[in-house]
Amino acid sequence: MDLTSRGAAVRTKVTGCVYTSNDSPPSQPIPFHHEGGRVPRYPNYLFFFCETPPAEGGETPLCYSPLIYEKMKEKYPQFVERLEQHGVRYSRVLPNGDDQTSAIGRGWQSTFHTLDRKEAEERCKEFETEFEWLDNGCLRTTTKILPAVKVDERTGGAAVRTKVTGCVYTSNDSPPSQPIPFHHEGGRVPRYPNYLFFFCETPPAEGGETPLCYSPLIYEKMKEKCPQFVERLEQHGVRYSRVLPNGDDQTSAIGRGWQSTFHTLDRKEAEERCKEFETEFEWLDSGCLRTTTKILPAVKVDERTGKKIWWNTIIGAYYGSLDERNRERSKMVTYGDGKEIELEYLETCKRILEENKVTFKWEKGDVLLIDNKQVKNMGRNP
């Protein structure tokens, strides 16, 4: 089911994941909202496009959400505290069929992509949404308790990074001599960016290029050279193990400490975050935290293209993720069943990545946009 297109508005699909913004009359106001803010999966970024400008009006108001939070907290601290503690619930009656006269007129049929009441009920249950059928065929829904306030956290990732502004970070604060292996950004966590913007403020005197490779091509090359290996990866997945330092270690390309990884100084909270991600953990005498992920996919299908992508960092984990805490290559990444990955396959994969990379050389002011699902990036050359 296409969960990305959920919401209250009646919309017309243009192509792919492109929709009209709202098919209700222009006189209907559209309130401030985060797209998909009431469902588990929502887009990280939105593109708006104007084909025919309105004769008058029709502007798109925007506001900076963290600022609204700060203003509300300043004016109504008790209200904000209560929202943070208790969350909110939303109730709405979905019409029996789309109602284009209303800005929230999307019918239950198009909301749940079905004409079957039983299927609509199952979808409500999936989202823990209470429901009631009305005599006129409409469907009253009430959501479970949802957060009214969220924390904009960059969870996951091994690199020590400095926040510049908003969701803009330095790529890696380790010394330029430290190599950064090929990876998909956020490839080991459930939520990852669909697109990445890179920007060069100060070009390096030498080196520092960003290698890129087309992930579907790597999959095809690996399948051609090592079909049994690829089949095993697809069947069993992979697990990654890493020791997170007690505090950030800027001398290492994978030196992000457990405190900044989980946004807490409290061990119990860090443990809870591990449990959320189904990650095994072990506290070491040094205060470091050893983590081992659940079984993760080594290959994914890009639902937009139907192509399989080489969605793993086995080469980075084996060859690149080494520092004083992480030295046992064979334990850094394994098959999902815990068995070691054969060196011959790792060597072949490393060679294929090198043979099929393109390198982006930076000049001052350059901006690079990549599709994070389709393209692996290597961060930078030493």
Backbone hydrogen bonds, N-H to C=O, Kabsch-Sander energy under -0.5 kcal/mol:
donor,donor_aa,acceptor,acceptor_aa,energy
3,L,1,M,-1.5
5,S,2,D,-0.9
6,R,3,L,-1.5
11,R,9,A,-0.6
14,V,18,V,-3.2
15,T,18,V,-1.2
18,V,15,T,-3.0
19,Y,17,C,-0.5
20,T,12,T,-2.1
23,D,10,V,-3.0
28,Q,25,P,-2.3
35,E,33,H,-0.5
37,G,34,H,-2.1
39,V,36,G,-1.6
42,Y,40,P,-0.6
51,E,49,F,-0.6
65,S,63,C,-0.8
67,L,64,Y,-0.7
68,I,64,Y,-1.7
69,Y,65,S,-2.2
70,E,66,P,-2.2
71,K,67,L,-2.6
72,M,68,I,-2.6
73,K,69,Y,-2.7
74,E,70,E,-1.9
75,K,71,K,-2.2
76,Y,72,M,-3.3
80,V,76,Y,-2.3
81,E,77,P,-2.4
82,R,78,Q,-2.3
83,L,79,F,-2.4
84,E,80,V,-2.6
85,Q,81,E,-2.0
86,H,82,R,-2.9
87,G,83,L,-2.5
88,V,146,L,-2.7
92,R,141,T,-2.3
94,L,92,R,-0.6
94,L,139,L,-3.3
97,G,95,P,-1.6
99,D,105,G,-3.0
100,Q,98,D,-0.6
102,S,99,D,-1.5
105,G,102,S,-1.2
106,R,8,A,-2.5
108,W,95,P,-1.9
111,T,107,G,-2.1
112,F,108,W,-2.1
113,H,109,Q,-0.5
114,T,109,Q,-2.1
117,R,115,L,-0.5
120,A,116,D,-2.1
121,E,117,R,-2.4
122,E,118,K,-2.2
123,R,119,E,-2.2
124,C,120,A,-2.0
125,K,121,E,-2.3
126,E,122,E,-2.1
127,F,123,R,-1.4
128,E,125,K,-1.5
129,T,124,C,-3.1
130,E,142,T,-2.6
132,E,140,R,-1.9
134,L,138,C,-2.7
137,G,134,L,-2.0
139,L,94,L,-2.4
140,R,132,E,-3.0
141,T,92,R,-2.9
142,T,130,E,-2.3
143,T,90,Y,-2.7
144,K,127,F,-0.5
146,L,88,V,-3.3
148,A,83,L,-0.5
152,D,150,K,-0.5
153,E,151,V,-1.5
155,T,153,E,-1.1
156,G,261,T,-0.7
161,R,159,A,-0.6
164,V,168,V,-3.1
165,T,168,V,-1.2
168,V,165,T,-2.8
169,Y,167,C,-0.5
170,T,162,T,-2.2
173,D,160,V,-3.0
178,Q,175,P,-2.3
180,I,380,R,-1.0
183,H,377,N,-1.8
185,E,183,H,-0.5
187,G,184,H,-2.0
189,V,186,G,-1.5
192,Y,190,P,-0.5
196,L,370,I,-2.2
198,F,368,L,-3.1
200,C,366,D,-2.0
201,E,199,F,-0.6
208,G,381,N,-0.6
210,T,360,F,-2.4
212,L,358,V,-3.2
213,C,376,K,-1.8
215,S,213,C,-0.8
215,S,374,Q,-2.8
217,L,214,Y,-0.7
218,I,214,Y,-1.7
219,Y,215,S,-2.1
220,E,216,P,-2.1
221,K,217,L,-2.6
222,M,218,I,-2.6
223,K,219,Y,-2.6
224,E,220,E,-1.9
225,K,221,K,-2.2
226,C,222,M,-3.4
230,V,226,C,-2.4
231,E,227,P,-2.3
232,R,228,Q,-2.1
233,L,229,F,-2.4
234,E,230,V,-2.5
235,Q,231,E,-1.9
236,H,232,R,-3.0
237,G,233,L,-2.5
238,V,296,L,-2.6
239,R,334,T,-2.1
241,S,332,M,-2.4
242,R,291,T,-2.3
244,L,242,R,-0.6
244,L,289,L,-3.3
247,G,245,P,-1.6
249,D,255,G,-3.0
250,Q,248,D,-0.6
252,S,249,D,-1.5
255,G,252,S,-1.3
256,R,158,A,-2.5
258,W,245,P,-1.9
261,T,257,G,-2.0
262,F,258,W,-2.1
263,H,259,Q,-0.6
264,T,259,Q,-2.0
267,R,265,L,-0.5
270,A,266,D,-2.1
271,E,267,R,-2.5
272,E,268,K,-2.1
273,R,269,E,-2.1
274,C,270,A,-2.1
275,K,271,E,-2.3
276,E,272,E,-2.1
277,F,273,R,-1.6
278,E,275,K,-1.4
279,T,274,C,-3.0
280,E,292,T,-2.6
282,E,290,R,-1.9
284,L,288,C,-2.6
287,G,284,L,-2.1
289,L,244,L,-2.4
290,R,282,E,-2.9
290,R,288,C,-0.5
291,T,242,R,-3.0
292,T,280,E,-2.3
293,T,240,Y,-2.6
296,L,238,V,-3.2
300,K,309,I,-1.8
302,D,300,K,-0.5
302,D,307,K,-2.9
303,E,301,V,-0.9
305,T,302,D,-1.1
306,G,302,D,-3.4
309,I,300,K,-3.3
311,W,309,I,-2.1
312,N,310,W,-1.8
317,A,313,T,-2.9
318,Y,314,I,-1.9
319,Y,315,I,-3.0
320,G,315,I,-0.9
320,G,316,G,-1.0
321,S,316,G,-2.1
322,L,320,G,-1.7
323,D,326,N,-1.4
327,R,325,R,-0.6
329,R,327,R,-1.4
331,K,328,E,-1.6
332,M,328,E,-0.8
332,M,329,R,-1.3
333,V,329,R,-0.8
334,T,239,R,-2.1
335,Y,339,K,-2.7
336,G,237,G,-2.0
338,G,335,Y,-2.2
341,I,333,V,-0.5
345,Y,342,E,-0.6
346,L,342,E,-1.6
347,E,343,L,-2.7
348,T,344,E,-1.9
349,C,345,Y,-2.5
350,K,346,L,-2.5
351,R,347,E,-2.2
352,I,348,T,-2.4
353,L,349,C,-2.4
354,E,350,K,-1.9
355,E,351,R,-2.5
356,N,352,I,-1.4
357,K,354,E,-0.8
358,V,212,L,-2.8
360,F,210,T,-2.1
361,K,359,T,-0.7
365,G,200,C,-2.9
366,D,363,E,-2.2
368,L,198,F,-2.5
370,I,196,L,-2.3
372,N,194,N,-2.0
372,N,370,I,-0.8
373,K,194,N,-0.7
374,Q,371,D,-0.5
375,V,371,D,-2.6
376,K,213,C,-2.6
377,N,183,H,-2.5
378,M,211,P,-2.1
380,R,378,M,-2.9
381,N,209,E,-2.4
